[in-house]
Amino acid sequence: MLRIEHLGDAGNGWLISFSHGVMDTIGYWLFGNLFKKIARRVKGRLQVIKVYPQFEEDLLVRLFHKGVKSQWTVEDVNWEDPIQFNEEQAHALARMLTPVYLGEQSAMIGASVALPQMAGAGETTAQLYLSSFLMDEARHFEVLTRLYQRLQADPLTIRQMPEMLRYHNRLRKGDRLDWVWGILISDIFAKNFYSLYAKTQPEALFGKLSGRILKDESRHQAFAEHYLKGALPTVPFERYKVLLDMKDELLMIMDAMYYRLRDDAETVGMDGRQFLDRLREDIETKARRIGLDDTKGPDSREGRRKIVPGFGKGVASSSSHSPLSFKALKPSKCTTCYLALLCQTPLFRRAQCV
């Protein structure tokens, strides 16, 4: 069997040998550049991308196929469809849509960090699906950008709603398990928000856009639910508790965002308090469905085993030991903003961080 070992901390080369001792070393320097292209060093260990990984037809592969067949672009949208809002209501919608709009951007960035984590853990079908997830989020971001142009209104800035930064900064903490859980919560929020307009304004521009986006969001929720059901039975109590606390923290931030948007909600005829109460109920229901229950820890559940082969590998370890963590998103020079990549977007550049 061919064995590849990293030689030293300098990262200048690798020892390539055969288990039967046919040759001890073939190319300390010769093969160094080649394997640098297909591997990366993490804490002195070499991680090699599998050329022919284990691949099973599972739900995530089917979701990937559905996503591929369901692609659409801004060119498929009739941008001349009526708005069905007056100017005041259009500006109120633009402000209310801001957390969702920012969420599409941060989901793209987060998925780009989670994908190599899944590859490193051998979760092949998960990384395959997540590639289509990236396309969906990119499309939503482009579509909502065009919608803002049609509304002739701007989203809120981070300075006007700093809770958005807290929310998306929380999503980037930890490992891929934290991120998938946060994405599920965010997708439930997006589903409830888009559903409201898909039902009440089916012939209006935003109502039609909402209907299209909802189809994508349904796949995202199915992915997150499937992934978490497979991973949660393997996590220790400490990680389980962190995920429960994360849910409560995100819901508290949503409450704070609603407080800033309550007048806009009233302007468009939306009962914001009722919306959040329904959202909390839906999130709690989903949490129980995936096995994340406030009333009992993971040790009380029957059958602590991997429900889905390949899921949960490495998830049981703390996020600080994750080989590819969301800490890859380094802080910017601004001492109050930790989403350096998001800071490069127009939405963040308009925020005068102090």
C-alpha positions in Angstrom: 0.0 0.0 0.0 1.3 3.4 -0.9 1.8 5.6 2.2 2.3 9.4 2.1 3.8 11.2 5.1 4.5 14.8 5.6 8.2 15.5 6.4 8.7 18.3 9.0 6.9 21.4 9.8 8.4 23.4 7.0 6.1 21.8 4.4 8.8 21.4 1.9 8.2 17.8 0.9 6.6 14.4 1.6 7.9 10.9 2.2 6.2 8.5 -0.2 6.8 4.8 0.6 5.3 1.4 0.1 4.2 -0.8 3.0 6.2 -3.8 1.6 9.4 -1.8 1.6 9.8 -1.9 -2.2 11.4 1.5 -1.8 11.7 3.7 1.3 11.7 7.1 -0.4 10.8 8.3 -3.9 11.0 12.0 -4.3 11.3 14.2 -1.2 11.5 17.1 -3.6 10.3 15.5 -6.8 6.7 14.9 -5.7 6.4 17.8 -3.3 4.8 20.2 -5.7 2.4 17.5 -7.1 1.0 16.6 -3.8 0.7 20.2 -2.7 -1.9 20.5 -5.4 -4.1 17.8 -4.0 -3.4 18.0 -0.3 -3.1 20.5 2.5 -1.2 20.4 5.8 -3.3 21.0 9.0 -1.5 21.0 12.3 1.3 18.9 10.9 -1.0 16.3 9.4 -1.5 15.8 5.7 -5.0 15.7 4.3 -5.3 14.2 0.8 -8.3 14.7 -1.3 -9.7 11.3 -2.3 -9.6 10.7 -6.0 -12.2 8.0 -5.9 -14.2 8.5 -2.7 -17.1 6.3 -1.4 -20.2 7.4 -3.2 -23.7 6.1 -2.3 -27.1 7.0 -3.8 -28.8 8.6 -0.8 -31.2 11.5 -0.2 -28.5 14.1 -0.7 -27.7 12.8 -4.1 -31.4 12.9 -5.0 -31.6 16.5 -3.7 -28.6 17.4 -5.8 -30.3 16.0 -8.9 -33.5 18.0 -8.1 -31.4 21.1 -7.6 -29.6 20.7 -10.9 -32.9 20.2 -12.8 -34.6 23.2 -11.1 -32.0 25.9 -11.9 -33.3 29.3 -13.0 -31.8 32.8 -13.4 -32.8 36.4 -13.3 -33.4 36.1 -17.1 -36.4 33.8 -16.4 -38.1 36.5 -14.3 -40.6 39.0 -15.8 -39.4 42.1 -14.1 -42.3 44.1 -15.5 -44.7 42.3 -13.2 -46.6 44.7 -10.8 -45.1 45.5 -7.4 -48.5 45.9 -5.7 -46.9 48.2 -3.1 -47.0 52.0 -2.9 -43.8 53.9 -2.4 -43.9 53.8 1.4 -44.7 50.1 1.5 -41.9 49.4 -1.1 -39.3 51.0 1.2 -40.7 49.2 4.2 -40.4 45.9 2.3 -36.8 46.8 1.4 -35.9 47.3 5.0 -37.7 44.1 6.2 -36.0 42.1 3.5 -32.5 43.2 4.6 -31.8 40.3 7.1 -32.8 37.8 4.4 -30.7 39.5 1.8 -27.7 39.5 4.0 -28.4 35.9 4.8 -28.0 34.9 1.2 -24.6 36.4 1.1 -23.3 34.9 4.3 -24.7 31.5 3.3 -22.5 31.5 0.2 -19.5 32.3 2.3 -20.4 29.8 5.0 -21.0 27.0 2.5 -17.6 27.6 0.9 -16.0 26.9 4.4 -18.2 24.0 5.3 -17.7 22.2 2.0 -14.0 21.4 2.5 -14.8 20.3 6.1 -17.2 17.7 4.7 -14.7 16.6 2.1 -12.1 16.1 4.8 -14.6 14.0 6.8 -15.4 11.8 3.8 -19.0 13.1 3.6 -19.0 12.9 -0.2 -22.7 13.2 -0.9 -23.0 16.1 1.5 -20.3 18.1 -0.3 -21.9 17.2 -3.6 -25.2 18.6 -2.5 -23.6 21.7 -1.0 -22.2 22.6 -4.4 -25.8 23.0 -5.7 -26.6 24.9 -2.5 -24.0 27.5 -3.4 -25.6 28.0 -6.7 -29.0 28.5 -5.1 -27.7 31.1 -2.7 -25.8 33.0 -5.4 -29.0 33.1 -7.5 -31.1 34.3 -4.6 -28.5 37.1 -3.9 -28.6 38.2 -7.5 -32.4 38.1 -7.7 -32.9 40.1 -4.5 -30.3 42.6 -5.7 -32.4 43.1 -8.9 -35.5 43.4 -6.7 -34.0 46.3 -4.7 -33.3 48.0 -8.0 -36.9 47.6 -9.1 -38.2 48.8 -5.7 -35.8 51.8 -6.0 -35.0 51.3 -2.4 -31.9 50.4 -0.4 -31.5 47.8 2.4 -30.6 48.8 5.9 -27.0 49.1 6.9 -25.2 47.3 9.7 -25.1 50.6 11.6 -28.9 50.8 11.4 -29.3 47.2 12.4 -26.2 45.8 14.2 -28.1 42.7 15.2 -27.6 41.4 11.7 -23.9 41.3 12.3 -24.3 39.4 15.6 -26.6 36.9 13.9 -24.3 36.1 11.0 -21.2 36.2 13.2 -22.8 33.5 15.3 -23.3 31.3 12.3 -19.6 31.3 11.4 -18.5 30.1 14.9 -17.7 26.5 15.4 -17.6 23.7 12.8 -19.8 22.4 10.0 -22.4 21.0 12.5 -23.0 24.4 14.0 -23.2 25.9 10.6 -25.8 23.4 9.3 -27.9 23.9 12.4 -27.8 27.7 11.9 -28.6 27.4 8.3 -31.7 25.3 9.1 -32.9 27.9 11.5 -32.3 30.7 8.9 -34.0 28.6 6.2 -37.1 28.2 8.4 -37.2 32.0 8.8 -36.8 32.5 5.1 -39.5 29.9 4.3 -42.0 31.6 6.6 -41.2 35.1 5.2 -41.3 34.1 1.5 -44.5 32.0 2.1 -46.3 35.0 3.4 -45.9 36.9 0.1 -46.2 33.8 -2.2 -49.7 33.3 -0.7 -50.9 36.9 -0.4 -49.4 38.3 -3.7 -49.3 35.3 -6.1 -49.4 37.7 -9.2 -47.1 40.3 -7.9 -43.4 40.4 -8.7 -42.2 39.6 -5.2 -44.9 37.0 -4.7 -43.7 35.2 -7.8 -40.1 35.5 -6.8 -41.0 34.1 -3.4 -42.6 31.1 -4.9 -39.5 30.3 -6.9 -37.2 30.8 -4.0 -39.4 28.6 -1.7 -38.7 25.6 -4.0 -35.0 26.0 -3.4 -35.5 26.6 0.4 -37.4 23.3 0.7 -34.3 21.4 -0.6 -32.1 23.3 1.8 -34.2 22.4 4.7 -34.4 18.7 3.6 -30.6 18.7 3.4 -30.0 20.3 6.8 -32.6 18.0 8.5 -31.1 14.9 7.0 -27.6 15.9 7.9 -28.4 16.8 11.5 -30.4 13.6 12.1 -27.3 11.6 11.0 -24.8 13.7 13.0 -26.6 14.4 16.3 -26.6 10.8 17.7 -22.7 10.9 17.8 -22.2 14.2 19.6 -21.3 14.4 23.3 -23.5 16.3 25.7 -21.4 19.4 25.6 -21.8 19.8 21.9 -25.5 19.1 22.2 -25.9 21.8 24.8 -24.0 24.3 22.6 -26.5 23.7 19.7 -29.5 24.3 22.0 -27.9 27.5 23.3 -27.2 28.6 19.7 -30.9 28.2 18.9 -32.0 30.4 21.8 -29.3 33.0 21.0 -30.4 33.2 17.4 -34.1 33.5 18.4 -33.2 36.3 20.8 -31.4 38.2 18.0 -34.4 37.7 15.7 -36.6 39.3 18.4 -34.2 42.3 18.6 -34.3 42.7 14.8 -38.1 42.6 14.8 -38.1 45.4 17.4 -36.3 47.6 14.9 -38.6 46.6 12.0 -42.0 46.7 13.8 -43.1 49.9 12.1 -42.2 48.6 8.7 -44.1 45.4 9.4 -47.1 47.4 10.3 -46.7 49.5 7.1 -47.0 46.4 4.9 -49.8 44.9 7.0 -47.8 42.2 8.6 -48.3 41.1 12.2 -44.6 40.8 13.2 -45.2 39.4 16.7 -47.4 36.7 15.3 -44.8 35.9 12.6 -42.1 35.4 15.3 -44.3 33.3 17.5 -45.1 31.0 14.6 -41.4 31.0 13.7 -40.3 29.9 17.2 -42.9 27.2 17.2 -41.7 25.9 13.8 -38.1 25.9 14.9 -38.9 24.1 18.2 -40.9 21.5 16.2 -38.0 21.0 13.8 -35.5 20.7 16.7 -37.5 17.9 18.2 -37.8 16.2 14.9 -34.1 16.0 14.4 -33.5 14.9 18.0 -32.5 18.2 19.5 -34.8 18.3 22.4 -34.6 20.7 25.4 -36.2 18.2 27.7 -33.5 15.5 27.4 -29.9 15.2 26.5 -28.5 13.0 23.8 -27.6 10.1 26.2 -31.3 9.6 26.9 -32.2 8.8 23.3 -32.3 5.2 22.1 -29.9 3.9 19.6 -26.9 6.2 19.9 -25.5 5.2 16.5 -24.8 6.8 13.1 -28.2 6.9 11.3 -26.6 7.7 8.0 -23.2 6.2 7.1 -20.4 8.8 6.9 -22.3 11.4 8.8 -21.0 12.5 12.2 -17.4 11.6 11.6 -15.3 14.1 13.4 -18.4 16.0 14.5 -18.1 14.8 18.1 -14.9 16.7 18.6 -15.1 20.3 19.7 -14.9 23.0 17.1 -11.5 24.1 18.3 -10.1 20.7 17.0 -11.9 21.0 13.7 -9.2 20.8 11.0 -11.0 23.2 8.8 -12.9 25.6 11.0 -14.9 28.7 10.3 -12.1 30.6 12.0 -10.7 30.7 8.5 -12.7 33.9 8.1 -10.1 36.1 9.7 -11.1 39.3 11.5 -10.6 42.5 9.5 -8.7 45.5 10.8 -11.9 46.9 12.0 -12.2 45.9 15.6 -15.9 45.6 15.7 -16.5 43.5 12.5 -15.5 39.8 12.3 -16.9 38.9 8.9 -14.0 40.2 6.8 -15.3 38.7 3.6 -18.8 40.2 4.1 -17.1 43.5 4.8 -16.1 43.7 1.2 -19.7 43.7 0.0 -21.5 46.9 -0.8 -24.0 46.4 2.0 -21.2 46.3 4.6 -19.2 49.1 3.0 -22.2 51.4 3.5 -22.0 50.7 7.3 -19.7 53.1 9.0 -18.3 50.7 11.7 -16.8 52.5 14.6 
